[in-house]
Amino acid sequence: MENRIYEYFSVFIMSWLFVYGLTPFIIKLAAKINFVDKPEARKLHLKAVPLMGGLSVFIGFFLLCVYDVLISPGRYFDLPMQGYLLGSAMIVFLGLWDDKFGMKPLVKMVGQIIVSLVFIISNFRFFELNSIFSSFSFMLPFTDIKIMVSSIYIAIPLFVLWMVGLMNAFNFLDNMDGVLSGMAGVLGLGFFIFSLINSQANAEAMALIGLISLSFAGAAFGFLPYNFNPAKIFLGDAGSMFIGYFLSSMGIMMAKYAGNFRNDKLFYLLPVMLLSYAIFDIALVSYTRKRDGRHVMQGGKDHSTHRINNALGSIRVTAVIIYIINTIIVLTTVVTFRVGSRVLLLLMTLIFAIIFLIFGRKLDEIPVIIPANQLKKTKE
């Protein structure tokens, strides 16, 4: 146990230090090759800011994942690990291309779907996917033909929808200095704590998930000092989509192991609770834009973070509030899993939904700036 504690501690510290030391070089490189984010109406910054922070976070995470496997006997670069790392590299490359050259939303979504499938196919065997949900059958109308639908045809689309949705949700949340990088670190620690609680049933698998989660959390926190207001570098789409990829894929693994450990598929709700703030933000933005007749997918200054900032007048305080909210969410999720009561799980899910509904209504009352790119053109 002492060796494992040392392993956990060393991985987190090394990841933090590596990204903290690497990021200044990435800042200089981005400035040199003009890989910067220029000011525009929907953004808060007033000068060009380097836009390769996601690469710094990814490199730190990737190298520490390799280290995690190499230092521990019985761990290998098997198909699940290869697929996991390949998917993370693919989403970072997709984001870097979008940051530099731009990309049509449909093309980006196709890329996100492919990345999601790389993770799913490499990390789940057919029988695992087929056992996640119950298969069902139905009769074709006006015939005696019975159609049996395997649950694999339910699981894969749901997993892809979950991953693509969260990649875009966290991409949306990367709209203010320090918010997403700090929030990602907190959620990464949440997955680590989950792995500790669940280690009795799946010791080796949970140890590896714990190490990977600490590698991610350390990388995010190592980047945070340069991303906190006033930011010296941004995550960019490469960073925000990588964060979405990591958290959504870990959410799938969390659902799998939580459901198995409690022998209750209702615990698939656990990652929904853990990542509920990102789900809340994209739901709030989508609803208010659709209601007001604005473009849903265009960037703007109407996210929950913008509304909190407009009320408080401080980007730093806003970021800290987001950290606190997500810390509370992490602790609540961990306690709910630790207790293991499905009644408590349903109750907390309902309470979260009510709180976010009330919070969203209050935030909706705060005035926001609507940039021109969100206004739909009306026919004359």
Protein Blocks (a to p, Z undefined) as FASTA:
>chain_A
ZZmmmmmmmmmmmmmmmmmmmmmmmmmmmmmnopacdddfkbmbfbdcdfklmmmmmmmm
mmmmmmmmmmpghiacdfklmmmmmmmmmmmmmmmmmmmnopafklmmmmmmmmmmmmmm
mmpcfklmmmmpccdddddehiabdcdddfklmmmmmmmmmmmmmmmmmmmmmmbghklm
mmmmmmmmmmmmmmmmmmmmmmmlmmmmmmmmmmmmmmmmmmmmmmpccdfbdfbjmlmm
mmmmmmmmmmmmmmmmmmmmnopaklmmmmmmmmmmmmmmmmmmmmmmmmnopafklgcf
kbfklmmmmmnopaklmmmmmmmmmmmmmmmmmmmmmnopaklmmmmmmmmmmmmmmmmm
mmmmpccdddfklpccddZZ
